[in-house]
Amino acid sequence: MKRLKKLLSQDRWILPSLRQQKSGLFWSIFLNFMITFAAGALMFVSGFLISRSAQHPSNILIIYVPIVLTRAFGIARPVFRYAQRLVSHNWVLRVVSKTRKRLYESAASTASSIRGQLQTGEVLSLLADDLDRLQNLYLRTLFPLGSGMVLYLFLTIAIGTINWLFMLWWFVMLAVILVIVPLLSLAVNYKGVQQQKKLQQSLYIDATDAILGLQDWVLSGRQEDLVQNQGETMSRLAHVKNQSMKFGWWRDFVIQVLVLILTITTLMWATNQFSDSSSTVNYIAAFTLAIFPLIDSFIAVNQGVSESSFYEDSIVRLNDLPEPTLLQETRHTTNSAVINFNQVTFKYGDKTIVDNLSFEVQPKEKIALLGRSGAGKTTLLKLLAGDIQSSLGEVTIDETPVQNLQGSMSSLVAVLDQQAYLFDTTIMNNVRMGNIHATDEQVQKVIEQAGLQPLINSLTNGYYTQMQEAGTRFSGGERQRFALARIMLQDAPIVVLDEPTVSLDPKTEYEVLSQIFSVLKDRTIIWVTHHLTGIENVDKVYFLENGKFTLSGSPAELHQTSARFKQLLLMDQY
Ligand SMILES: Nc1ncnc2c1ncn2[C@@H]1O[C@H](COP(=O)(O)OP(=O)(O)OP(=O)(O)O)[C@@H](O)[C@H]1O
């Protein structure tokens, strides 16, 4: 509970909205209390009325007032419930819509680095579940707890005005029902909730893995294994949830037994207190019946508190997200950006990936980064894009640290990846993503420059052909050319090529590379590659090994001086 209190005090997501929407919160708790009050009063007056009607009435008017009150409380209860739903839903929708917007802004402003901090499954659970959980924390735990405590105070004071000794008994019994049982159930349920959270998390991660690698599962003929793996986690989750429900059932049963004890003792006390005179005897049934509507509130408090540990991870994860900084997209107008890596060191944990590396890339220079798998080539690209930050030294573009250029990065650096990211819309729309302000003529021009005109001419719908999901309508080489056209439209002075031709056959690879270097001749190119096909297009080659460049020079120089380079060149010719 202490941990939850501490976490709540750090909550940057719902708490600030709560502060802004205090009146809605007050009315919601007040109306919640009024629902229970009206239900209790209805039973109280009904109990009195039944009892009084059983006696010979000296005057019919004596039962007239209770009849009117029964009607009034009978109507008041659903009216309060309706009003409470209106107020609380309005409140929840306001708070959640604002908070969800902030969450998406935060995730969007760190979109490039979030993958480094969280797994895709975690991002999914962050966007899909965490806010709902946080919302439930307030709706299912804190509100019932709030109105439960108001009820606790009200009942204790109300009974205290009649008999202080009996008030003490109620005080103890309510403390057991509203404080001790919830705390005990929180402690007992804690392990089960942790297990549920773990299984739910692994279900998300497995499902993400399964979707991303679906093709491999199908190609290896192991669809059934995939379904079975998922099924096992799901049935374990269902088992844990089932146990938790059983536990909830037992907890509610214990509460009902405690309420029964309270009811019997109240009946005994009321009999003792009110049976002396015929005018007060009717209060025996009234006091006893009024207890029953309280059960719903008591159960809600217990349910909420025992679920509260569910929300811990969500609060921690949400609080760990950076404050949304909506980056103002500014266009960097330079077409000659100088890249400088100045004594850059980068580590993943204890593992040094980049070790005190310094180099400069001049405007329009073309460089190739070579190195065995895992040497750190992609890490260098991430450092350049500012997706990760060096532990020592700094990376600058035109003497400005890349971290300060996040708002204009898309106009400075364009990326052509191993896989072209295309969408199920027209060719025109896909290419125009490079610059949404481009005219039709500009889009058509870059498509032509990327060598796609013959393809467009062969399509019935030409530029307006639908690409289908992930561009599957086209071949790998064609997809990369579309991505190239998009980059040309983006018009960034620096282009990063991260093995864009890795999945192409040698002939297409050669053609696409020639096209890339020809149309991007006025841009700086940083090309990560394992193959030396097309290496003659670059000015300088760097070999990355153990975080440092162990070899560098123009392809012609290296051909003369490095046996290793020669050997690699030979290998690529086969
Ligand atoms: N998020 C991460 N956390 C921990 N280690 C990482 C992370 N990302 C990469 N690494 C490690 O850093 C090293 C460099 O990775 P990087 O992706 O930069 O290599 P690379 O040279 O691009 O490899 P490849 O040619 O196979 O793409 C690898 O050993 C990799 O396992």
Ligand as a Chemical Component Dictionary entry (heavy atoms), coordinates in Angstrom:
data_LIG
# 
_chem_comp.id                   LIG 
_chem_comp.type                 NON-POLYMER 
_chem_comp.pdbx_formal_charge   0 
_chem_comp.three_letter_code    LIG 
# 
loop_
_chem_comp_atom.comp_id 
_chem_comp_atom.atom_id 
_chem_comp_atom.alt_atom_id 
_chem_comp_atom.type_symbol 
_chem_comp_atom.charge 
_chem_comp_atom.model_Cartn_x 
_chem_comp_atom.model_Cartn_y 
_chem_comp_atom.model_Cartn_z 
_chem_comp_atom.pdbx_ordinal 
LIG N1  N1  N 0 19.581 -2.458 -27.890 1  
LIG C1  C1  C 0 20.702 -3.145 -27.715 2  
LIG N2  N2  N 0 21.057 -3.584 -26.492 3  
LIG C2  C2  C 0 22.208 -4.267 -26.287 4  
LIG N3  N3  N 0 23.073 -4.566 -27.263 5  
LIG C3  C3  C 0 22.794 -4.162 -28.507 6  
LIG C4  C4  C 0 21.584 -3.441 -28.812 7  
LIG N4  N4  N 0 21.573 -3.178 -30.126 8  
LIG C5  C5  C 0 22.702 -3.716 -30.642 9  
LIG N5  N5  N 0 23.430 -4.304 -29.674 10 
LIG C6  C6  C 0 24.733 -4.984 -29.835 11 
LIG O1  O1  O 0 25.656 -4.028 -30.316 12 
LIG C7  C7  C 0 26.538 -4.607 -31.259 13 
LIG C8  C8  C 0 26.552 -3.766 -32.528 14 
LIG O2  O2  O 0 25.288 -3.872 -33.131 15 
LIG P1  P1  P 0 25.011 -3.223 -34.561 16 
LIG O3  O3  O 0 23.594 -3.507 -34.910 17 
LIG O4  O4  O 0 25.455 -1.810 -34.559 18 
LIG O5  O5  O 0 25.979 -4.099 -35.477 19 
LIG P2  P2  P 0 26.122 -4.102 -37.065 20 
LIG O6  O6  O 0 27.553 -3.926 -37.352 21 
LIG O7  O7  O 0 25.184 -3.127 -37.676 22 
LIG O8  O8  O 0 25.659 -5.599 -37.374 23 
LIG P3  P3  P 0 24.974 -6.176 -38.720 24 
LIG O9  O9  O 0 25.977 -6.042 -39.801 25 
LIG O10 O10 O 0 24.730 -7.608 -38.364 26 
LIG O11 O11 O 0 23.713 -5.410 -38.955 27 
LIG C9  C9  C 0 26.059 -6.036 -31.457 28 
LIG O12 O12 O 0 26.900 -6.888 -30.720 29 
LIG C10 C10 C 0 24.672 -6.060 -30.894 30 
LIG O13 O13 O 0 24.397 -7.317 -30.311 31 
# 
loop_
_chem_comp_bond.comp_id 
_chem_comp_bond.atom_id_1 
_chem_comp_bond.atom_id_2 
_chem_comp_bond.value_order 
_chem_comp_bond.pdbx_ordinal 
LIG N1  C1  SING 1  
LIG C1  N2  SING 2  
LIG C1  C4  DOUB 3  
LIG N2  C2  DOUB 4  
LIG C2  N3  SING 5  
LIG N3  C3  DOUB 6  
LIG C3  C4  SING 7  
LIG C3  N5  SING 8  
LIG C4  N4  SING 9  
LIG N4  C5  DOUB 10 
LIG C5  N5  SING 11 
LIG N5  C6  SING 12 
LIG C6  O1  SING 13 
LIG C6  C10 SING 14 
LIG O1  C7  SING 15 
LIG C7  C8  SING 16 
LIG C7  C9  SING 17 
LIG C8  O2  SING 18 
LIG O2  P1  SING 19 
LIG P1  O3  DOUB 20 
LIG P1  O4  SING 21 
LIG P1  O5  SING 22 
LIG O5  P2  SING 23 
LIG P2  O6  DOUB 24 
LIG P2  O7  SING 25 
LIG P2  O8  SING 26 
LIG O8  P3  SING 27 
LIG P3  O9  DOUB 28 
LIG P3  O10 SING 29 
LIG P3  O11 SING 30 
LIG C9  O12 SING 31 
LIG C9  C10 SING 32 
LIG C10 O13 SING 33 
# 
